[in-house]
C-alpha cells in the first residue's frame, strides 16, 4: 500500500498528459489575457493594471496542484503555461519564463506549507497568500513598486490579493469541483 507521500511524488503518464493539457490551455489564456492587461493599462487604473489582472496569470499552477496532487505540479504547471505563452509570442518575451517561475514558486509554497497534505480549500488559501506575497515582493524590485508611497503599496497589494484570491483561489476551486463531478480525474 502506497503512502500519501509516495502518491505525491510518483508521476504517471496520465499525470504528465494532464499537466501538458493544463499548460497548453492556460498558456493560450495567458497570451490572450495580455490584451486585458493592456486595455486596463490604457485607463486611469494603469498603476493597478498588473495587480488587478495578475490572478489569471496564476491559475495554471494551483489548477495543476489541486488536480494532480503531486509535489512540484504547481510549480511545473505555472512554468509550462508561461512557456506556452512565451512561444505564442508573448509581448514580454523570455521574461515570461522568469515570471512563470516566480509565480509557480509562490503557488507551490502554499501547498508546501500544508506538507502537501491539503489540496483543497486550505491548500488553495495558502497558495493564494504565498503567491501574492512572493509576486508582490518580486514586483517591489522588478517593476519599481519601491517608488510608491506606503498607502499606494497597500492598495496595490489589496488589489493583487483580491485578483489572485478570486482567479487562482475561488475560480480554480470551482473548476476543480466541476471536474470532480465528471469523474475525469479518478
LODO-599433 format. One line per field, with one value per residue (C-alpha): residue number from 1; residue in one letter; y, x, z. Coordinates in nm, 3 decimals. Last residue first. Layout:
N
drenza: [NUM  ...];
drennu: [A  ...];
Y: [Y  ...];
X: [X  ...];
Z: [Z  ...];
This chain:
186
drenza: [186  185  184  183  182  181  180  179  178  177  176  175  174  173  172  171  170  169  168  167  166  165  164  163  162  161  160  159  158  157  156  155  154  153  152  151  150  149  148  147  146  145  144  143  142  141  140  139  138  137  136  135  134  133  132  131  130  129  128  127  126  125  124  123  122  121  120  119  118  117  116  115  114  113  112  111  110  109  108  107  106  105  104  103  102  101  100  99  98  97  96  95  94  93  92  91  90  89  88  87  86  85  84  83  82  81  80  79  78  77  76  75  74  73  72  71  70  69  68  67  66  65  64  63  62  61  60  59  58  57  56  55  54  53  52  51  50  49  48  47  46  45  44  43  42  41  40  39  38  37  36  35  34  33  32  31  30  29  28  27  26  25  24  23  22  21  20  19  18  17  16  15  14  13  12  11  10  9  8  7  6  5  4  3  2  1];
drennu: [X  X  X  X  X  X  X  X  X  X  X  X  X  X  X  X  X  X  X  X  X  X  X  X  X  X  X  X  X  X  X  X  X  X  X  X  X  X  X  X  X  X  X  X  X  X  X  X  X  X  X  X  X  X  X  X  X  X  X  X  X  X  X  X  X  X  X  X  X  X  X  X  X  X  X  X  X  X  X  X  X  X  X  X  X  X  X  X  X  X  X  X  X  X  X  X  X  X  X  X  X  X  X  X  X  X  X  X  X  X  X  X  X  X  X  X  X  X  X  X  X  X  X  X  X  X  X  X  X  X  X  X  X  X  X  X  X  X  X  X  X  X  X  X  X  X  X  X  X  X  X  X  X  X  X  X  X  X  X  X  X  X  X  X  X  X  X  X  X  X  X  X  X  X  X  X  X  X  X  X  X  X  X  X  X  X];
Y: [0.933  1.275  1.253  1.164  1.440  1.571  1.614  1.835  2.069  2.079  2.154  2.438  2.586  2.560  2.722  3.005  3.063  3.051  3.140  3.370  3.515  3.514  3.618  3.919  4.010  3.971  4.177  4.462  4.454  4.462  4.754  4.949  4.882  4.991  5.311  5.387  5.327  5.571  5.415  5.409  5.059  4.937  4.974  4.682  4.442  4.540  4.572  4.350  4.048  4.108  4.133  3.802  3.629  3.777  3.709  3.360  3.285  3.400  3.241  2.914  2.921  2.958  2.687  2.444  2.526  2.496  2.164  2.008  1.958  1.711  1.862  1.942  2.210  2.480  2.301  2.366  2.740  2.729  2.586  2.900  3.133  2.907  2.892  3.271  3.316  3.058  3.197  3.548  3.424  3.234  3.539  3.731  3.538  3.760  4.006  4.070  3.699  3.543  3.222  3.053  3.282  3.181  2.813  2.864  3.052  2.756  2.526  2.736  2.756  2.385  2.296  2.498  2.359  2.005  2.012  1.770  1.599  1.639  1.619  1.819  2.052  2.119  2.158  2.406  2.586  2.630  2.713  2.991  3.248  3.451  3.496  3.646  3.901  4.116  4.356  4.373  4.448  4.705  4.889  5.171  5.199  5.250  5.586  5.381  5.245  4.996  4.832  4.763  4.646  4.400  4.274  4.222  4.018  3.784  3.636  3.510  3.385  3.202  3.027  2.929  2.823  2.558  2.448  2.416  2.239  1.993  1.926  1.867  1.634  1.435  1.419  1.298  1.028  0.907  0.853  1.060  0.936  1.214  1.282  0.918  0.825  1.090  0.965  0.614  0.338  0.000];
X: [-1.015  -0.956  -1.226  -1.501  -1.716  -1.824  -1.458  -1.408  -1.684  -1.534  -1.189  -1.331  -1.497  -1.172  -0.972  -1.227  -1.212  -0.834  -0.629  -0.897  -1.069  -0.788  -0.529  -0.739  -0.836  -0.477  -0.348  -0.592  -0.504  -0.131  -0.178  -0.383  -0.131  0.150  -0.039  -0.073  0.300  0.403  0.531  0.898  0.951  0.694  0.963  0.858  1.145  1.213  0.879  0.739  0.928  0.791  0.442  0.496  0.611  0.338  0.051  0.183  0.210  -0.143  -0.317  -0.128  -0.219  -0.586  -0.555  -0.408  -0.685  -0.960  -0.845  -0.507  -0.424  -0.148  0.138  0.309  0.045  0.311  0.424  0.083  0.127  0.492  0.393  0.196  0.487  0.730  0.497  0.460  0.837  0.899  0.623  0.764  1.112  0.968  0.770  1.099  1.169  0.933  0.706  0.490  0.412  0.494  0.288  0.610  0.611  0.256  0.346  0.649  0.437  0.197  0.499  0.626  0.285  0.210  0.566  0.546  0.206  0.296  0.608  0.478  0.178  -0.193  -0.271  -0.595  -0.534  -0.172  -0.222  -0.503  -0.289  -0.014  -0.227  -0.425  -0.156  -0.176  -0.549  -0.477  -0.236  -0.506  -0.587  -0.226  -0.073  -0.338  -0.331  -0.096  -0.288  -0.629  -0.663  -0.714  -0.474  -0.329  -0.673  -0.674  -0.312  -0.390  -0.697  -0.488  -0.237  -0.524  -0.499  -0.145  -0.238  -0.543  -0.325  -0.071  -0.361  -0.486  -0.137  -0.011  -0.325  -0.313  0.057  -0.006  -0.294  -0.066  0.212  -0.030  -0.175  0.178  0.238  0.430  0.524  0.591  0.253  0.145  0.466  0.398  0.041  0.169  0.140  0.000];
Z: [-1.100  -1.259  -1.523  -1.276  -1.429  -1.088  -0.986  -1.294  -1.176  -0.826  -0.969  -1.180  -0.872  -0.670  -0.951  -0.963  -0.587  -0.547  -0.853  -1.002  -0.694  -0.443  -0.701  -0.801  -0.444  -0.319  -0.609  -0.545  -0.173  -0.251  -0.490  -0.235  0.044  -0.187  -0.271  0.101  0.151  -0.127  -0.448  -0.550  -0.413  -0.668  -0.935  -1.152  -1.077  -0.716  -0.542  -0.818  -0.679  -0.330  -0.478  -0.659  -0.340  -0.118  -0.359  -0.438  -0.066  0.015  -0.281  -0.226  0.144  0.051  -0.213  0.039  0.284  0.024  -0.124  -0.192  0.175  0.260  0.062  0.392  0.439  0.398  0.081  -0.075  -0.028  -0.133  -0.471  -0.555  -0.485  -0.672  -0.970  -0.978  -0.957  -1.229  -1.452  -1.415  -1.511  -1.806  -1.921  -1.919  -2.241  -2.437  -2.253  -2.559  -2.565  -2.898  -2.864  -2.751  -2.448  -2.353  -2.392  -2.167  -1.914  -1.908  -1.853  -1.562  -1.395  -1.425  -1.322  -1.000  -0.906  -1.005  -0.786  -0.524  -0.678  -0.611  -0.985  -0.991  -0.699  -0.794  -1.168  -1.105  -0.845  -1.102  -1.404  -1.234  -1.154  -1.475  -1.412  -1.070  -1.215  -1.381  -1.096  -0.977  -1.315  -1.411  -1.076  -1.179  -1.511  -1.346  -1.528  -1.843  -2.108  -1.856  -1.835  -2.209  -2.194  -1.914  -2.094  -2.408  -2.206  -2.118  -2.469  -2.407  -2.061  -2.196  -2.456  -2.191  -1.969  -2.212  -2.316  -1.958  -1.833  -2.124  -2.061  -1.689  -1.774  -2.008  -1.748  -1.483  -1.713  -1.790  -1.421  -1.169  -0.822  -0.573  -0.412  -0.415  -0.234  0.033  0.081  0.148  -0.103  0.000];
